[in-house]
Amino acid sequence: MEEIVSNMKNQNDEKRVKRDKILFKDVIHRGVTCDICKTTPIVGIRYKSATKENFDLCIDCEARFGQDDVFLKIKRPEDFEKYLAEY
């Protein structure tokens, strides 16, 4: 049973990543580098760690390695700038 649930979760994650890559393919987070694969700038959704200082992931690395941390999901750079201004 656990294996079936795990497979379903993996399939849903893959679909989410594919969808989000298409939806946000034109979004560029200038000056931001993925701390795992070193892609710069991050294109698409940026994942910023809520627990580690200055730690960001691209969508692919978050899907593979991001389960053990809490991340802010930043769809557009201006969204993060608004967040910073409010807090």
Residue pairs with C-beta under 8 A, 6 or more apart in sequence:
13 63
14 63
16 63
17 59
17 60
17 63
20 44
20 45
20 59
21 44
21 59
24 44
24 45
24 59
24 75
24 76
25 43
25 44
27 43
27 44
27 45
27 75
27 76
27 77
28 41
28 42
28 43
28 77
29 41
29 42
29 43
29 46
29 56
29 74
29 77
30 41
30 77
31 41
32 40
32 41
32 42
32 46
32 56
33 39
33 40
33 41
33 42
33 56
34 40
34 42
34 56
34 57
34 58
34 61
35 55
35 56
35 57
35 61
36 57
36 58
36 61
36 65
37 58
37 60
37 61
39 58
42 56
42 58
43 58
44 58
44 59
45 59
45 62
45 73
45 74
45 75
46 56
46 57
46 58
46 74
46 77
46 80
47 56
47 57
47 58
47 59
47 61
47 62
47 66
47 71
47 72
47 73
47 74
48 55
48 56
48 71
48 72
48 74
48 80
49 55
49 56
49 57
49 69
49 70
49 71
49 72
50 69
50 70
50 71
50 72
51 69
51 70
52 69
55 69
57 65
57 66
57 71
62 71
72 80
72 83
74 80
